Amino acid sequence: MELNKDILLEVKERLKKYIHNTPVLTSQLLNDLTGCQLYFKCENFQKMGAFKIRGALNAMLNLTKEELQRGVVTHSSGNFAQALSLSTKLLCTKAYIVMPSTSPEVKRKAVIGYGGEITLCDPNLKSREQASNKIIEEKGCVFIHSSNNLNVILGQATAAMELLEEQSDLDFVLTPVGGGGLIAGTSLAANYFGRNCKTVGGEPFEADDACRSLKSGKIEHNKTTNTIADGLKTELGDITFPIIQKYVDHIIRVEEIEIIESMKLIWERMKIIVEPSGVVPFAALIKEKEKFKNKKVGIILSGGNVDLKNLPFF
């Protein structure tokens, strides 16, 4: 598929009856703290509490009728699992979800609530893939990757498209980086709809494969995933990485304490619930705020699905 502005506009039109055009919030206090004008795209207010419903629905709406009837399978730590489960509920089919045993209980309950059928596995990529392949063999369903799928990426792009539609003169847009679907889609949106708008990623040091991949020019693997940002423990793929290489300016890595402090700031000052993964780009901006001084910066708060029994503040 040759990517262009028209394709992205078609995706946005296809999805609009299914998703929320989420609000863009501002905070003068946080502007003063960072020295720039911030515009927070609140995907924590999206259906199922995260941006991933966009990509999941776009991928499913591109399946044939016969493929839809067979159902779909994915492996996910939580948010894409919920997104695909809700998408299948909306489109009257079945979702089979492989989740690592370490997934937050709140996300597992949400998957079940949306009608997804969960298979638990060990928290590593090999176990996820083995469990997914077994379900495909038994059920004959279609596999949809949570990020490394072009239709998923194009769906995720619509969040930044909405942001740029509302605030067209952004200098930067920041997103978290996990599997790369959101930042790849965001960078496409910034390229086609921004005015010299640069895309920057935020990533935990404890799962920094994307930052190292950009530096080395090849896909690197996580050496650790010991981060509270559970949605960012995945790795880049052969579809997300080339887009990121071409369109993403750079990626900023942050420490765990910086994620926690940024999460507290958002909760306390903006009075909204955002999960650890979602505040990573804000933590990145604070860490290197001199780079963004006096600029207009969009930040995609990617989700708000937190386990209230396991908050990091304490």
Secondary structure, DSSP 8 states (H G I E B T S, - for coil): ----HHHHHHHHHHHTTTS----EE--HHHHHHHTSEEEEEEGGGSGGGBTHHHHHHHHHHTS-HHHHHH-EEEE-SSHHHHHHHHHHHHTT--EEEEEETTS-HHHHHHHHHTT-EEEEE-SSHHHHHHHHHHHHHHH--EE--SSSSHHHHHHHHHHHHHHHHHSTT-SEEEEE-SSSHHHHHHHHHHHHHSSS-EEEEEEEGGG-HHHHHHHHTS----S----S-GGG-S---TTHHHHHHHHEEEEEEE-HHHHHHHHHHIIIII-----HHHHHHHHHHHHTGGGGTT-EEEEEE-B----TTS-TT-
